[in-house]
Amino acid sequence: MSTKEPEHVKHHLYNKKAVSSRRAKYRARKEAKGRYTPEKIPIRQHQLYLVKPRVWRRYLRENDIDPEYRARARSITLVSRLFSPLKFFQDVFFHKKIVQVDLSRSQKVFILGHWRSGTTHLHYLMSKDPEFGFLSNYQALFFNISLLSSARLRFLVKPFFPKRRPQDNVAITPDAPAEEEQPFSTMSARTGLGGFFFPRNPDYFQKYLFFKGITPADKKVWQRDYQYLLKTITLFNEKKNLVLKNPHNTGRLKELYEMFPDAKFIFIHRNPYDVYQSTMHLYNSVVETQFLQHVTGKELEEIIVACFRDMLKKYIADRELLSREQLIEIPFAELERSPMDTVERIYSQLKLPGFAAAKLPMEEYLKTVKHYRKNQFTPLPPELMDRLNEEWKFFFKEFGYETI
């Protein structure tokens, strides 16, 4: 970036009148920030398109929308209103059935770990167990209307799903597993994902990931909303046991244990340098398409460093509440090297039944990803590595990673 112009000025360099096409606008903005590559295709969907209107109004009350994102916000308002009748019908026809779901009657397995630590790979593997239900991409995207007519809606939405995730080239389909914080953000504004939409507002991470500065009343509402989310997912899966993957939950171990004392937890960790680089790539390739506020590259660095530090410190403190039969910790390198042995160890330590029946479908899945190649990144600047070594020192030490 030129030293003559600060980054926030660079962000506005493209001429909106002169650049007419959506793709050209995207390219001009990316080039101005030095992050455009020709093979990148902008994500046109926004996570909040099917947000409930009352939730969207709360987001708008709590946050300012920057000028360059007002068109995106207007699109959210428009699409949300268009689907409002269907959301109303789902509430009318299914609310009673949802609240009557007894979550204590099903097993819940929570996969924890910071973003880009291997949680998706493990989730895909364990979703092959026929004993488990899970949130699908289809239900995640259309959560507030997904119970109405899944066959028809699946047919309509399939063309809108990309073949692969932009951040890591993992294949996706409407039926592939998803993380529940995505639909949670469309039914409740008490979500950590709000920090992705409004990155200048720290409250979403502080209150709803770390539970700092949250009132007892607000925490009860969060618990109510999250339980309603899981009840809906359980109903959609015909009351099966659930395997759930949600990096946001890494900071909520204590709170989840309070609600579900019989739940099982799997924590997966990865080399911190790789996590940092991959998380920054996630922001630049995906999360940025969901922004409604502008932040600079330096501000993103601050968000990533602080969130990792606070989330993992809270996790390490909270894990003392759980027994060995409730929590297992695995390194991503082990899962990558010996996936079936690792999963068998998970089932054994957590005393999960059904590994024999799940083994074959898991092995079939592994055959489909045997040629998968991870993203390659350039080395981190020395000053950034020094910062990670200092601020994440506790994590390097706790999980046996060497600093450079």
C-alpha positions as a LaTeX table, in Angstrom:
\begin{tabular}{lrrr}
\hline
Residue & $x$ (\AA) & $y$ (\AA) & $z$ (\AA) \\
\hline
Met1 & 0.00 & 0.00 & 0.00 \\
Ser2 & 1.27 & 3.44 & $-0.89$ \\
Thr3 & 2.61 & 5.52 & 1.95 \\
Lys4 & 0.89 & 8.56 & 0.47 \\
Glu5 & $-2.61$ & 7.35 & 1.20 \\
Pro6 & $-3.92$ & 5.63 & 4.34 \\
Glu7 & $-5.77$ & 2.35 & 3.99 \\
His8 & $-9.24$ & 3.77 & 4.64 \\
Val9 & $-8.72$ & 6.16 & 1.71 \\
Lys10 & $-7.50$ & 3.35 & $-0.51$ \\
His11 & $-10.70$ & 1.49 & 0.27 \\
His12 & $-12.72$ & 4.18 & $-1.52$ \\
Leu13 & $-10.55$ & 4.56 & $-4.63$ \\
Tyr14 & $-12.84$ & 2.86 & $-7.10$ \\
Asn15 & $-15.38$ & 5.04 & $-8.88$ \\
Lys16 & $-18.85$ & 3.58 & $-8.34$ \\
Lys17 & $-20.33$ & 5.42 & $-11.33$ \\
Ala18 & $-17.59$ & 4.38 & $-13.70$ \\
Val19 & $-17.54$ & 0.75 & $-12.60$ \\
Ser20 & $-20.91$ & $-0.71$ & $-13.44$ \\
Ser21 & $-20.65$ & $-4.47$ & $-13.06$ \\
Arg22 & $-20.65$ & $-6.17$ & $-9.70$ \\
Arg23 & $-17.56$ & $-8.21$ & $-10.48$ \\
Ala24 & $-15.64$ & $-5.14$ & $-11.66$ \\
Lys25 & $-16.54$ & $-3.26$ & $-8.48$ \\
Tyr26 & $-15.32$ & $-6.19$ & $-6.44$ \\
Arg27 & $-12.07$ & $-6.35$ & $-8.41$ \\
Ala28 & $-11.45$ & $-2.60$ & $-8.12$ \\
Arg29 & $-11.99$ & $-2.66$ & $-4.37$ \\
Lys30 & $-9.74$ & $-5.67$ & $-3.92$ \\
Glu31 & $-6.98$ & $-4.20$ & $-6.08$ \\
Ala32 & $-7.16$ & $-0.98$ & $-4.07$ \\
Lys33 & $-6.47$ & $-3.04$ & $-0.94$ \\
Gly34 & $-3.88$ & $-5.21$ & $-2.63$ \\
Arg35 & $-5.80$ & $-8.44$ & $-2.06$ \\
Tyr36 & $-7.40$ & $-9.23$ & $-5.43$ \\
Thr37 & $-6.51$ & $-12.33$ & $-7.42$ \\
Pro38 & $-8.24$ & $-12.98$ & $-10.77$ \\
Glu39 & $-9.48$ & $-16.45$ & $-9.80$ \\
Lys40 & $-11.47$ & $-15.10$ & $-6.84$ \\
Ile41 & $-15.22$ & $-14.93$ & $-7.32$ \\
Pro42 & $-17.20$ & $-12.67$ & $-4.98$ \\
Ile43 & $-19.75$ & $-14.32$ & $-2.67$ \\
Arg44 & $-23.10$ & $-12.83$ & $-3.60$ \\
Gln45 & $-25.17$ & $-14.28$ & $-0.77$ \\
His46 & $-25.25$ & $-12.70$ & 2.65 \\
Gln47 & $-25.73$ & $-14.75$ & 5.79 \\
Leu48 & $-28.43$ & $-12.34$ & 6.97 \\
Tyr49 & $-30.64$ & $-12.52$ & 3.88 \\
Leu50 & $-33.19$ & $-14.63$ & 5.77 \\
Val51 & $-32.77$ & $-12.89$ & 9.10 \\
Lys52 & $-35.94$ & $-12.36$ & 11.08 \\
Pro53 & $-37.02$ & $-8.70$ & 10.72 \\
Arg54 & $-37.04$ & $-8.07$ & 14.49 \\
Val55 & $-33.48$ & $-9.41$ & 14.73 \\
Trp56 & $-32.35$ & $-7.25$ & 11.81 \\
Arg57 & $-33.88$ & $-4.19$ & 13.46 \\
Arg58 & $-31.90$ & $-4.92$ & 16.61 \\
Tyr59 & $-28.66$ & $-5.20$ & 14.63 \\
Leu60 & $-29.41$ & $-1.83$ & 13.05 \\
Arg61 & $-30.16$ & $-0.22$ & 16.42 \\
Glu62 & $-26.90$ & $-1.46$ & 17.89 \\
Asn63 & $-24.60$ & $-0.62$ & 14.96 \\
Asp64 & $-23.80$ & 1.92 & 12.28 \\
Ile65 & $-23.61$ & 0.80 & 8.65 \\
Asp66 & $-20.68$ & 2.31 & 6.77 \\
Pro67 & $-21.60$ & 4.10 & 3.49 \\
Glu68 & $-19.93$ & 1.54 & 1.21 \\
Tyr69 & $-22.05$ & $-1.23$ & 2.75 \\
Arg70 & $-25.44$ & 0.48 & 2.72 \\
Ala71 & $-26.43$ & $-1.18$ & $-0.56$ \\
Arg72 & $-25.62$ & $-4.55$ & 1.04 \\
Ala73 & $-27.76$ & $-3.62$ & 4.05 \\
Arg74 & $-30.65$ & $-2.59$ & 1.78 \\
Ser75 & $-30.43$ & $-5.96$ & 0.05 \\
Ile76 & $-30.66$ & $-7.71$ & 3.42 \\
Thr77 & $-33.73$ & $-5.65$ & 4.31 \\
Leu78 & $-35.39$ & $-6.43$ & 0.97 \\
Val79 & $-34.74$ & $-10.18$ & 0.97 \\
Ser80 & $-35.69$ & $-10.49$ & 4.63 \\
Arg81 & $-39.03$ & $-8.83$ & 3.95 \\
Leu82 & $-39.68$ & $-10.98$ & 0.88 \\
Phe83 & $-39.34$ & $-14.15$ & 2.92 \\
Ser84 & $-41.21$ & $-12.83$ & 5.97 \\
Pro85 & $-44.48$ & $-14.63$ & 5.13 \\
Leu86 & $-42.69$ & $-17.99$ & 4.99 \\
Lys87 & $-40.96$ & $-17.27$ & 8.31 \\
Phe88 & $-44.35$ & $-16.46$ & 9.79 \\
Phe89 & $-45.82$ & $-19.74$ & 8.53 \\
Gln90 & $-42.94$ & $-21.75$ & 10.01 \\
Asp91 & $-43.43$ & $-20.04$ & 13.37 \\
Val92 & $-47.19$ & $-20.72$ & 13.26 \\
Phe93 & $-47.01$ & $-24.36$ & 12.20 \\
Phe94 & $-43.87$ & $-25.52$ & 13.99 \\
His95 & $-43.29$ & $-23.38$ & 17.09 \\
Lys96 & $-45.24$ & $-25.71$ & 19.38 \\
Lys97 & $-43.45$ & $-28.78$ & 18.05 \\
Ile98 & $-40.07$ & $-27.09$ & 18.48 \\
Val99 & $-40.59$ & $-26.02$ & 22.10 \\
Gln100 & $-41.83$ & $-29.52$ & 22.97 \\
Val101 & $-38.56$ & $-31.14$ & 21.87 \\
Asp102 & $-36.82$ & $-32.59$ & 24.93 \\
Leu103 & $-33.09$ & $-32.00$ & 24.47 \\
Ser104 & $-32.27$ & $-34.22$ & 27.45 \\
Arg105 & $-33.40$ & $-37.27$ & 25.48 \\
Ser106 & $-30.66$ & $-37.01$ & 22.85 \\
Gln107 & $-26.87$ & $-37.15$ & 22.95 \\
Lys108 & $-25.03$ & $-33.98$ & 21.92 \\
Val109 & $-21.41$ & $-33.96$ & 20.81 \\
Phe110 & $-19.83$ & $-30.51$ & 20.46 \\
Ile111 & $-16.72$ & $-30.12$ & 18.28 \\
Leu112 & $-14.66$ & $-27.18$ & 19.56 \\
Gly113 & $-11.59$ & $-25.39$ & 18.26 \\
His114 & $-10.56$ & $-22.01$ & 16.92 \\
Trp115 & $-11.46$ & $-21.28$ & 13.33 \\
Arg116 & $-9.18$ & $-23.04$ & 10.81 \\
Ser117 & $-8.06$ & $-25.69$ & 13.31 \\
Gly118 & $-9.54$ & $-28.71$ & 11.52 \\
Thr119 & $-13.04$ & $-28.64$ & 13.01 \\
Thr120 & $-14.71$ & $-28.94$ & 9.59 \\
His121 & $-12.76$ & $-32.06$ & 8.61 \\
Leu122 & $-13.66$ & $-33.75$ & 11.89 \\
His123 & $-17.30$ & $-32.68$ & 11.57 \\
Tyr124 & $-17.53$ & $-34.10$ & 8.04 \\
Leu125 & $-16.07$ & $-37.39$ & 9.31 \\
Met126 & $-18.35$ & $-37.78$ & 12.31 \\
Ser127 & $-21.43$ & $-36.76$ & 10.33 \\
Lys128 & $-21.03$ & $-40.06$ & 8.45 \\
Asp129 & $-22.08$ & $-41.90$ & 11.59 \\
Pro130 & $-25.72$ & $-42.90$ & 10.92 \\
Glu131 & $-26.51$ & $-42.42$ & 14.63 \\
Phe132 & $-25.90$ & $-38.69$ & 14.37 \\
Gly133 & $-27.97$ & $-35.90$ & 12.93 \\
Phe134 & $-26.38$ & $-32.57$ & 12.09 \\
Leu135 & $-27.13$ & $-29.11$ & 10.79 \\
Ser136 & $-26.83$ & $-29.11$ & 6.99 \\
Asn137 & $-25.82$ & $-26.23$ & 4.74 \\
Tyr138 & $-29.36$ & $-26.19$ & 3.41 \\
Gln139 & $-30.91$ & $-25.80$ & 6.85 \\
Ala140 & $-28.25$ & $-23.32$ & 7.92 \\
Leu141 & $-28.99$ & $-21.00$ & 5.00 \\
Phe142 & $-32.78$ & $-21.33$ & 5.14 \\
Phe143 & $-33.12$ & $-21.98$ & 8.86 \\
Asn144 & $-36.16$ & $-19.82$ & 9.54 \\
Ile145 & $-38.18$ & $-21.48$ & 6.75 \\
Ser146 & $-36.39$ & $-24.84$ & 6.45 \\
Leu147 & $-39.13$ & $-26.91$ & 8.12 \\
Leu148 & $-41.81$ & $-25.93$ & 5.59 \\
Ser149 & $-40.93$ & $-27.98$ & 2.51 \\
Ser150 & $-37.39$ & $-29.25$ & 2.36 \\
Ala151 & $-37.78$ & $-31.10$ & $-0.96$ \\
Arg152 & $-39.00$ & $-28.06$ & $-2.88$ \\
Leu153 & $-36.64$ & $-25.61$ & $-1.23$ \\
Arg154 & $-33.62$ & $-27.88$ & $-1.80$ \\
Phe155 & $-34.42$ & $-27.97$ & $-5.50$ \\
Leu156 & $-34.62$ & $-24.18$ & $-5.63$ \\
Val157 & $-31.45$ & $-23.44$ & $-3.67$ \\
Lys158 & $-29.07$ & $-26.05$ & $-5.09$ \\
Pro159 & $-27.90$ & $-23.81$ & $-8.02$ \\
Phe160 & $-26.90$ & $-21.09$ & $-5.52$ \\
Phe161 & $-24.44$ & $-23.26$ & $-3.61$ \\
Pro162 & $-20.81$ & $-22.95$ & $-4.71$ \\
Lys163 & $-19.04$ & $-26.24$ & $-5.34$ \\
Arg164 & $-16.25$ & $-25.43$ & $-2.89$ \\
Arg165 & $-15.67$ & $-23.17$ & 0.10 \\
Pro166 & $-13.65$ & $-20.11$ & $-0.97$ \\
Gln167 & $-11.43$ & $-20.19$ & 2.13 \\
Asp168 & $-10.09$ & $-23.74$ & 1.76 \\
Asn169 & $-11.50$ & $-25.45$ & $-1.36$ \\
Val170 & $-13.45$ & $-27.98$ & 0.73 \\
Ala171 & $-16.32$ & $-29.40$ & $-1.34$ \\
Ile172 & $-19.77$ & $-28.33$ & $-0.16$ \\
Thr173 & $-23.30$ & $-29.38$ & $-1.02$ \\
Pro174 & $-26.69$ & $-28.46$ & 0.48 \\
Asp175 & $-26.55$ & $-31.67$ & 2.53 \\
Ala176 & $-23.01$ & $-31.20$ & 3.89 \\
Pro177 & $-22.57$ & $-30.28$ & 7.59 \\
Ala178 & $-22.56$ & $-26.63$ & 8.68 \\
Glu179 & $-21.96$ & $-24.75$ & 11.92 \\
Glu180 & $-24.95$ & $-23.59$ & 13.90 \\
Glu181 & $-23.73$ & $-20.05$ & 14.63 \\
Gln182 & $-24.70$ & $-19.19$ & 11.05 \\
Pro183 & $-28.46$ & $-19.71$ & 11.45 \\
Phe184 & $-28.26$ & $-18.56$ & 15.06 \\
Ser185 & $-27.36$ & $-15.10$ & 13.77 \\
Thr186 & $-30.62$ & $-14.96$ & 11.78 \\
Met187 & $-32.90$ & $-15.83$ & 14.72 \\
Ser188 & $-31.02$ & $-13.98$ & 17.50 \\
Ala189 & $-28.79$ & $-10.91$ & 17.66 \\
Arg190 & $-27.05$ & $-12.43$ & 20.68 \\
Thr191 & $-24.41$ & $-14.14$ & 18.59 \\
Gly192 & $-20.66$ & $-14.08$ & 18.17 \\
Leu193 & $-21.20$ & $-13.94$ & 14.42 \\
Gly194 & $-22.30$ & $-10.35$ & 14.90 \\
Gly195 & $-18.58$ & $-9.62$ & 15.21 \\
Phe196 & $-18.18$ & $-10.75$ & 11.58 \\
Phe197 & $-20.92$ & $-8.43$ & 10.34 \\
Phe198 & $-19.93$ & $-5.51$ & 12.57 \\
Pro199 & $-16.21$ & $-5.96$ & 13.25 \\
Arg200 & $-15.85$ & $-2.61$ & 15.04 \\
Asn201 & $-18.34$ & $-3.66$ & 17.72 \\
Pro202 & $-16.51$ & $-5.78$ & 20.33 \\
Asp203 & $-19.67$ & $-6.61$ & 22.29 \\
Tyr204 & $-20.58$ & $-9.62$ & 20.15 \\
Phe205 & $-17.36$ & $-11.43$ & 21.02 \\
Gln206 & $-17.12$ & $-10.15$ & 24.58 \\
Lys207 & $-20.72$ & $-10.88$ & 25.59 \\
Tyr208 & $-21.62$ & $-13.93$ & 23.54 \\
Leu209 & $-18.30$ & $-15.76$ & 23.24 \\
Phe210 & $-16.62$ & $-14.89$ & 26.54 \\
Phe211 & $-19.70$ & $-13.78$ & 28.56 \\
Lys212 & $-17.94$ & $-10.67$ & 29.81 \\
Gly213 & $-20.11$ & $-7.69$ & 30.63 \\
Ile214 & $-23.32$ & $-9.62$ & 30.03 \\
Thr215 & $-26.23$ & $-9.22$ & 32.43 \\
Pro216 & $-27.87$ & $-12.31$ & 34.00 \\
Ala217 & $-31.08$ & $-11.48$ & 32.14 \\
Asp218 & $-29.30$ & $-11.24$ & 28.79 \\
Lys219 & $-27.50$ & $-14.53$ & 29.45 \\
Lys220 & $-30.85$ & $-16.23$ & 30.11 \\
Val221 & $-32.15$ & $-14.94$ & 26.80 \\
Trp222 & $-29.03$ & $-16.26$ & 25.05 \\
Gln223 & $-29.59$ & $-19.67$ & 26.68 \\
Arg224 & $-33.23$ & $-19.66$ & 25.63 \\
Asp225 & $-32.38$ & $-18.72$ & 22.03 \\
Tyr226 & $-29.57$ & $-21.29$ & 21.76 \\
Gln227 & $-31.76$ & $-24.07$ & 23.14 \\
Tyr228 & $-34.48$ & $-23.13$ & 20.63 \\
Leu229 & $-31.85$ & $-23.37$ & 17.89 \\
Leu230 & $-30.83$ & $-26.88$ & 18.95 \\
Lys231 & $-34.44$ & $-27.96$ & 19.35 \\
Thr232 & $-35.13$ & $-26.86$ & 15.77 \\
Ile233 & $-32.08$ & $-28.74$ & 14.49 \\
Thr234 & $-33.16$ & $-31.82$ & 16.49 \\
Leu235 & $-36.69$ & $-31.69$ & 15.07 \\
Phe236 & $-35.33$ & $-31.31$ & 11.55 \\
Asn237 & $-33.20$ & $-34.43$ & 12.15 \\
Glu238 & $-36.15$ & $-36.44$ & 13.47 \\
Lys239 & $-34.88$ & $-36.23$ & 17.06 \\
Lys240 & $-31.57$ & $-37.97$ & 16.40 \\
Asn241 & $-28.45$ & $-37.45$ & 18.48 \\
Leu242 & $-26.54$ & $-34.40$ & 17.26 \\
Val243 & $-22.92$ & $-33.80$ & 16.32 \\
Leu244 & $-22.35$ & $-30.03$ & 16.24 \\
Lys245 & $-19.37$ & $-28.01$ & 15.07 \\
Asn246 & $-19.08$ & $-24.36$ & 16.02 \\
Pro247 & $-15.77$ & $-22.54$ & 16.67 \\
His248 & $-17.69$ & $-19.89$ & 18.64 \\
Asn249 & $-18.51$ & $-22.56$ & 21.22 \\
Thr250 & $-14.83$ & $-22.88$ & 22.13 \\
Gly251 & $-15.30$ & $-19.88$ & 24.41 \\
Arg252 & $-18.61$ & $-21.22$ & 25.77 \\
Leu253 & $-17.55$ & $-24.54$ & 27.27 \\
Lys254 & $-18.72$ & $-23.61$ & 30.77 \\
Glu255 & $-22.01$ & $-22.19$ & 29.53 \\
Leu256 & $-22.74$ & $-25.25$ & 27.36 \\
Tyr257 & $-21.90$ & $-27.57$ & 30.24 \\
Glu258 & $-24.34$ & $-25.67$ & 32.46 \\
Met259 & $-27.13$ & $-26.26$ & 29.92 \\
Phe260 & $-26.16$ & $-29.79$ & 28.83 \\
Pro261 & $-24.32$ & $-31.53$ & 31.70 \\
Asp262 & $-24.33$ & $-34.87$ & 29.85 \\
Ala263 & $-22.87$ & $-33.51$ & 26.60 \\
Lys264 & $-19.57$ & $-34.67$ & 25.11 \\
Phe265 & $-16.88$ & $-32.31$ & 23.83 \\
Ile266 & $-14.05$ & $-32.72$ & 21.33 \\
Phe267 & $-11.41$ & $-29.98$ & 21.22 \\
Ile268 & $-9.11$ & $-29.91$ & 18.20 \\
His269 & $-6.00$ & $-27.72$ & 18.08 \\
Arg270 & $-3.46$ & $-26.81$ & 15.42 \\
Asn271 & $-0.12$ & $-25.06$ & 15.05 \\
Pro272 & $-0.84$ & $-21.41$ & 16.03 \\
Tyr273 & 1.13 & $-19.91$ & 13.13 \\
Asp274 & $-0.98$ & $-21.91$ & 10.67 \\
Val275 & $-4.15$ & $-20.90$ & 12.50 \\
Tyr276 & $-3.28$ & $-17.21$ & 12.27 \\
Gln277 & $-2.50$ & $-17.30$ & 8.54 \\
Ser278 & $-5.54$ & $-19.37$ & 7.70 \\
Thr279 & $-7.83$ & $-17.19$ & 9.82 \\
Met280 & $-6.59$ & $-14.04$ & 8.11 \\
His281 & $-7.23$ & $-15.77$ & 4.77 \\
Leu282 & $-10.73$ & $-16.64$ & 5.98 \\
Tyr283 & $-11.42$ & $-12.97$ & 6.73 \\
Asn284 & $-10.05$ & $-11.82$ & 3.38 \\
Ser285 & $-11.80$ & $-14.45$ & 1.27 \\
Val286 & $-15.13$ & $-14.94$ & 3.04 \\
Val287 & $-15.83$ & $-12.85$ & 6.14 \\
Glu288 & $-15.13$ & $-9.61$ & 4.31 \\
Thr289 & $-18.06$ & $-10.38$ & 1.98 \\
Gln290 & $-20.31$ & $-10.22$ & 5.05 \\
Phe291 & $-18.96$ & $-6.94$ & 6.47 \\
Leu292 & $-21.30$ & $-4.07$ & 7.15 \\
Gln293 & $-18.50$ & $-2.02$ & 8.70 \\
His294 & $-15.04$ & $-1.31$ & 7.34 \\
Val295 & $-11.88$ & $-2.24$ & 9.22 \\
Thr296 & $-8.25$ & $-1.93$ & 8.20 \\
Gly297 & $-5.79$ & $-4.79$ & 7.87 \\
Lys298 & $-4.16$ & $-3.76$ & 11.14 \\
Glu299 & $-7.52$ & $-3.82$ & 12.90 \\
Leu300 & $-8.14$ & $-7.33$ & 11.57 \\
Glu301 & $-4.82$ & $-8.40$ & 13.03 \\
Glu302 & $-5.89$ & $-7.02$ & 16.41 \\
Ile303 & $-9.24$ & $-8.85$ & 16.23 \\
Ile304 & $-7.65$ & $-12.20$ & 15.37 \\
Val305 & $-4.89$ & $-11.99$ & 17.97 \\
Ala306 & $-7.21$ & $-10.88$ & 20.77 \\
Cys307 & $-10.01$ & $-13.32$ & 19.97 \\
Phe308 & $-7.65$ & $-16.32$ & 19.87 \\
Arg309 & $-6.02$ & $-15.25$ & 23.12 \\
Asp310 & $-9.25$ & $-14.64$ & 25.04 \\
Met311 & $-11.12$ & $-17.63$ & 23.61 \\
Leu312 & $-8.40$ & $-20.17$ & 24.33 \\
Lys313 & $-7.63$ & $-18.81$ & 27.79 \\
Lys314 & $-11.29$ & $-19.17$ & 28.70 \\
Tyr315 & $-11.42$ & $-22.67$ & 27.24 \\
Ile316 & $-8.38$ & $-23.79$ & 29.24 \\
Ala317 & $-9.92$ & $-22.43$ & 32.46 \\
Asp318 & $-13.36$ & $-23.94$ & 31.78 \\
Arg319 & $-12.19$ & $-27.43$ & 30.80 \\
Glu320 & $-11.44$ & $-28.24$ & 34.44 \\
Leu321 & $-15.20$ & $-28.68$ & 34.92 \\
Leu322 & $-15.34$ & $-31.76$ & 32.70 \\
Ser323 & $-14.29$ & $-35.36$ & 33.25 \\
Arg324 & $-12.07$ & $-37.39$ & 30.92 \\
Glu325 & $-15.18$ & $-39.17$ & 29.60 \\
Gln326 & $-16.72$ & $-35.85$ & 28.57 \\
Leu327 & $-13.80$ & $-34.02$ & 26.94 \\
Ile328 & $-11.05$ & $-35.18$ & 24.62 \\
Glu329 & $-8.35$ & $-32.98$ & 23.07 \\
Ile330 & $-6.73$ & $-33.95$ & 19.78 \\
Pro331 & $-4.11$ & $-32.26$ & 17.59 \\
Phe332 & $-5.06$ & $-31.63$ & 13.98 \\
Ala333 & $-1.77$ & $-33.19$ & 12.88 \\
Glu334 & $-2.88$ & $-36.49$ & 14.43 \\
Leu335 & $-6.28$ & $-36.36$ & 12.74 \\
Glu336 & $-4.58$ & $-35.57$ & 9.44 \\
Arg337 & $-2.02$ & $-38.37$ & 9.79 \\
Ser338 & $-4.25$ & $-41.15$ & 11.18 \\
Pro339 & $-7.91$ & $-40.11$ & 10.84 \\
Met340 & $-9.59$ & $-43.44$ & 11.57 \\
Asp341 & $-7.35$ & $-44.23$ & 14.55 \\
Thr342 & $-8.03$ & $-40.75$ & 15.91 \\
Val343 & $-11.79$ & $-41.05$ & 15.53 \\
Glu344 & $-11.74$ & $-44.49$ & 17.14 \\
Arg345 & $-9.86$ & $-42.99$ & 20.09 \\
Ile346 & $-12.51$ & $-40.26$ & 20.33 \\
Tyr347 & $-15.33$ & $-42.81$ & 20.44 \\
Ser348 & $-13.47$ & $-44.92$ & 22.98 \\
Gln349 & $-12.58$ & $-42.14$ & 25.43 \\
Leu350 & $-15.98$ & $-40.44$ & 25.24 \\
Lys351 & $-17.75$ & $-43.82$ & 25.34 \\
Leu352 & $-19.73$ & $-43.09$ & 22.19 \\
Pro353 & $-21.48$ & $-46.14$ & 20.74 \\
Gly354 & $-21.64$ & $-47.06$ & 17.06 \\
Phe355 & $-18.07$ & $-46.76$ & 15.79 \\
Ala356 & $-18.26$ & $-50.16$ & 14.06 \\
Ala357 & $-21.29$ & $-49.06$ & 12.02 \\
Ala358 & $-19.74$ & $-45.65$ & 11.27 \\
Lys359 & $-16.35$ & $-46.98$ & 10.19 \\
Leu360 & $-17.19$ & $-47.89$ & 6.59 \\
Pro361 & $-18.99$ & $-44.63$ & 5.66 \\
Met362 & $-16.16$ & $-42.66$ & 7.29 \\
Glu363 & $-13.57$ & $-44.56$ & 5.24 \\
Glu364 & $-15.60$ & $-43.92$ & 2.08 \\
Tyr365 & $-15.60$ & $-40.21$ & 2.86 \\
Leu366 & $-11.83$ & $-40.21$ & 3.38 \\
Lys367 & $-11.36$ & $-41.67$ & $-0.11$ \\
Thr368 & $-13.11$ & $-38.64$ & $-1.58$ \\
Val369 & $-10.68$ & $-36.20$ & 0.07 \\
Lys370 & $-7.41$ & $-38.09$ & $-0.28$ \\
His371 & $-6.20$ & $-35.67$ & $-2.98$ \\
Tyr372 & $-7.16$ & $-32.55$ & $-1.04$ \\
Arg373 & $-4.42$ & $-29.92$ & $-0.85$ \\
Lys374 & $-4.26$ & $-27.30$ & 1.87 \\
Asn375 & $-3.71$ & $-23.61$ & 1.18 \\
Gln376 & $-0.09$ & $-22.47$ & 1.04 \\
Phe377 & 0.91 & $-19.15$ & 2.62 \\
Thr378 & 4.00 & $-16.99$ & 2.62 \\
Pro379 & 5.95 & $-16.83$ & 5.91 \\
Leu380 & 4.72 & $-14.43$ & 8.57 \\
Pro381 & 6.69 & $-11.20$ & 9.11 \\
Pro382 & 9.19 & $-11.51$ & 12.00 \\
Glu383 & 7.50 & $-8.77$ & 14.03 \\
Leu384 & 4.13 & $-10.54$ & 13.78 \\
Met385 & 5.68 & $-13.86$ & 14.78 \\
Asp386 & 7.23 & $-12.16$ & 17.81 \\
Arg387 & 3.83 & $-10.83$ & 18.76 \\
Leu388 & 2.18 & $-14.26$ & 18.46 \\
Asn389 & 5.01 & $-15.83$ & 20.44 \\
Glu390 & 4.34 & $-13.38$ & 23.25 \\
Glu391 & 0.53 & $-13.08$ & 23.29 \\
Trp392 & $-0.15$ & $-16.75$ & 22.51 \\
Lys393 & 2.72 & $-18.09$ & 24.62 \\
Phe394 & 0.30 & $-19.84$ & 26.96 \\
Phe395 & $-1.13$ & $-21.84$ & 24.03 \\
Phe396 & 2.27 & $-22.86$ & 22.62 \\
Lys397 & 3.22 & $-24.11$ & 26.07 \\
Glu398 & $-0.07$ & $-25.80$ & 26.94 \\
Phe399 & $-0.33$ & $-27.85$ & 23.74 \\
Gly400 & 3.36 & $-28.43$ & 23.00 \\
Tyr401 & 3.94 & $-26.25$ & 19.95 \\
Glu402 & 7.42 & $-24.85$ & 19.38 \\
Thr403 & 7.94 & $-21.14$ & 18.77 \\
Ile404 & 10.12 & $-19.91$ & 15.94 \\
\hline
\end{tabular}
